[in-house]
Amino acid sequence: MEYQTIKEDGKVKFVVLPVSEFQMLLNRLEDSSDLHAIRKAKTEPLYDQKDAEEFIFMNPVKRERLEKGWTQKKLADKLRVKQSSIAKWERDGAVYRKSTRQKLAVVFGINEDSFR
C-alpha cells in the first residue's frame, strides 16, 4: 500500500494515501475480521516520513524483492538470470523490456504496469 505521513512537532499527524487505496479500505471495513486486523496494526511501529518515502519511491524491483525478503541471487534464480541482471534492474531510472516486465510481474504476483 502506498502512503505518505505528514508530521507536526516531530509526530505523525496525518497519513495520506491514494483515493483508490482509501476506497478499498472503506469497502473492506464491512468485514469484522478486517477491523481486528486494523486494531492489531495499531501495535505495529510507524515508520518515519523519510523511511516511508524512500520505500515508496524505491526502484520497483528492489522494493518488491525486499518485500518478499529475497536476495538478488534468489530472485535471479527464480527468473533464471544472472545476479548482475537483477543489480542492473534495481538501479534508479532502470527501463525494462516488455518481456522483463512480464517475468517480474509473474514472479512477484503483481501487475506488470508496476515496472513502467
C-alpha positions in Angstrom: 0.0 0.0 0.0 1.3 3.4 -0.9 1.1 6.1 1.7 2.8 9.2 3.0 2.9 10.6 6.5 2.8 14.2 7.5 4.4 15.2 10.7 3.7 18.0 13.2 6.1 18.7 16.0 8.0 15.5 15.1 5.0 13.3 15.4 2.9 11.7 12.7 -0.2 13.8 12.4 -1.7 12.5 9.1 -1.4 9.6 6.8 -2.0 10.4 3.1 -2.9 7.6 0.7 -4.3 7.4 -2.9 -8.1 7.6 -3.1 -8.3 4.1 -4.6 -6.5 2.7 -1.6 -8.8 4.6 0.8 -11.9 3.4 -1.1 -10.6 -0.2 -0.9 -10.1 0.2 2.9 -13.6 1.5 3.3 -15.0 -1.4 1.3 -13.1 -3.8 3.5 -14.4 -2.4 6.7 -17.6 -4.2 6.2 -15.8 -7.4 7.3 -15.3 -7.7 11.1 -12.0 -9.6 10.6 -10.6 -6.5 8.9 -11.5 -4.5 12.0 -9.5 -7.0 14.0 -6.5 -6.6 11.7 -6.7 -2.8 11.9 -6.7 -3.0 15.7 -3.7 -5.3 15.6 -1.9 -2.9 13.2 -2.1 -0.2 15.9 0.6 -2.1 17.8 3.0 -2.2 14.8 5.6 0.5 14.6 5.0 3.6 12.4 7.8 4.4 10.0 9.1 8.0 9.9 8.3 10.0 6.8 11.8 9.8 5.4 11.9 5.9 5.6 8.3 5.7 4.2 9.2 8.0 1.3 12.4 6.1 0.5 10.4 2.9 0.4 7.5 4.3 -1.7 9.8 5.8 -4.3 12.4 3.0 -4.3 13.1 1.2 -7.5 10.1 -1.2 -8.0 12.2 -4.4 -8.5 14.2 -3.7 -5.3 11.1 -2.8 -3.3 9.2 -5.9 -4.4 12.3 -8.1 -3.8 12.8 -6.7 -0.3 9.1 -7.1 0.5 9.5 -10.8 -0.2 12.7 -11.0 1.8 14.6 -12.3 -1.2 18.3 -11.7 -2.0 19.3 -10.6 -5.5 20.6 -14.1 -6.0 17.3 -15.8 -5.0 15.4 -13.5 -7.4 17.9 -14.2 -10.2 17.5 -17.9 -9.6 13.7 -17.6 -9.8 14.0 -15.7 -13.1 16.8 -17.8 -14.4 19.0 -14.8 -15.0 22.4 -13.6 -13.6 22.5 -11.8 -10.3 24.2 -8.9 -12.2 20.9 -8.5 -14.2 19.0 -8.0 -11.0 21.5 -5.4 -9.9 21.1 -3.6 -13.2 17.3 -3.7 -12.9 17.4 -2.3 -9.4 19.3 0.9 -10.4 17.4 4.2 -10.3 15.9 5.0 -13.6 16.1 1.5 -14.9 14.0 0.7 -18.0 12.6 -2.8 -18.6 11.7 -4.6 -21.8 8.2 -5.8 -22.0 9.3 -9.5 -21.6 11.2 -8.5 -18.5 8.2 -6.6 -17.1 6.1 -9.7 -17.7 8.5 -12.0 -16.0 8.8 -9.7 -13.0 5.1 -9.4 -12.7 4.7 -13.2 -12.6 7.4 -13.8 -10.1 6.1 -11.1 -7.8 2.4 -11.7 -8.4 1.6 -8.1 -9.3 0.6 -6.1 -12.4 3.4 -5.5 -15.0 2.5 -1.8 -15.0 4.3 -1.6 -11.7 7.5 -1.7 -13.6 6.9 1.1 -16.1 
